[in-house]
Amino acid sequence: MSAPIARIERLGCRFGALAAVDGVDLDIAAGEFLALLGASGSGKSTLLRAIAGFEPPAEGRIEIDGRDMAGVPPHRRPVNMMFQSYALFPHLDVASNIGFGLRQEGVAAAEIARRVDEAMAMVAIGHLAGRKPDRLSGGERQRVALMRALIKRPMLLLLDEPLSALDRKLRAATRRELAAIQRQVGIAFVMVTHDAEEAIGLADRLAVMDRGKLLQIGPPRQVYDRPANRRVAQVTGEVNIVEGSDATWLDLGAGAWAIRPERIMLGERAAGLPRGGMAEVVELRSTGALWQVTLASERGARLSAALLSSQIPPTPGTRLAFGFAADAAVPVPP
Amino acid sequence: MKRGFAPVHGVALALGLVFLYAPIVLLAVYSFNESRLATLWGGWSLRWYRGLPENRALIEAAWTSLRIGIAAATLATAVGTLTGIALDRLGRFAGRWALGGLVALPLVLPEAILGLALLLTFIALGIERGQGTVILAHAVLAVGYVALVVQARLALIDPRLEEAARDLGCPPLKTLAVGPVPLLWPAIMAGWLLALVLSLDDLVLASFASGPGSTTLPMRIFSQARLGVTPEINAIATLLIGVVAATVLLASVLIKGTAGRR
């Protein structure tokens, strides 16, 4: 990791007695794509708003580009934010919305026009320049909001659930576009999301938050495969948490273990794997791309397994062998 | 659920409309009365309207009313808009609750009491009564209306817009001008029109606060009516009703038109 362009130290934000952000330490590297993942109320949005300057921290400090941000109001911070609802100015057309930030800086009109054209070309919305936001589709609005926040070339771009207002199909395409734009502009992105798939698919680094605390941070796959605790395992995706007598059934030691459903192999594929046993198939469901299989031990312990739709699914009611690699089970303290 | 229009509804509606508007219609009809006697029908005529321009006192009073109305409405709109913004956007500041109540108080306070209080204040401060004091009195009455209209509209405007403006480098005070104010214009205009109407048809406050040279139209009508109702008064009153109705209509179109749009 290169030298951080933003440092957050022991940051705390309070709403009355509630600690919305609690002792968060975080370094943000130049040019990286960082995702803040957490359920609603985990403090991820508050942390983002604190960086933007909208929530005064109760304790700790935020440093951007070597400058302490304490007491620096939002309009003087070298960061820009893309809001969840986009917050486009309804009385301004697309070009004026995108150029808004440059006008505040007093940039010359010709220069503003040039840079707005450039920004619109980047996301192919040049033909919409004269439209008002209420005559744009969701995807178009999202692009306007992104370009409006990017045009001032901030040190840091903050994105609050940038894809949540889009429908599913559009989201996948927009996700690719967002990643491409981030690489192209080379600005550090900090994205807040509650969607694990989105966070893992987009980010260079993934930070998981819960109840105001930063639980784990690292490369997405590392966080996904080796969650530091039970909450991280649950927030980052589907997971079996096995503990107590169920753990003994699976030949695991004391404590709680996390096993991802897709790491559990069934039937012939289970042969030769160090952990596993026999179980009954009690339920089979399809999500389209995957089969979701629910297994039950004789004593009633449940495990869910996932396999690709291209594989032949087991028949409910039958008993079969299952197994998983030793490193598929990760110890997770509560 | 089906909503029929039963005869009983029609009767209730007719009775209600008659109760509300029969006196006004009567007044308007009699303003076209040929006869000099206000209560005796003598055929249709425009003679009282034609005669109006010659009634110097009445015309004078109408202009005074208009001048006072415009000044009072402008003053009330300036103060009321800022108050509405403060009530909706400044968060929980000390005295917010009290401010909200105090602004609304003139709306419910009996006008005679408000008028008396203003009169006492003007005397205590040694302010000479005239058009200026009537303007102040009407502004006091109208500030609450403007603040309420602006506040209601502002509550529908996403506060994230101001945050977005600030995030993009707009300093706090300017944020109001570029963020909500362009969206608030219809509400501000509606507030101004309501304030104008309040001032145009006020008699009580004007009577308390007026001095030499500040006889408003309602005051003139009232004093003439005490000497006997002439068709001329019917005519000027009909015109006043027309102006007020048109203004209120415009104001409600402004309020509705913006509330419907997101």
Interface residues (C-beta under 8 A of the other chain):
Chain A: A52 F54 P73 P74 H75 R76 V79 N80 M81 F83 S85 A87 L88 F89 P90 H91 F100 G101 Q104 E105 D134 R148 A149 K152
Chain B: D158 R160 L161 E163 A164 A165 R166 D167 L168 G169 C170 P171 P172 V178 G179 P182 L183 R261 R262
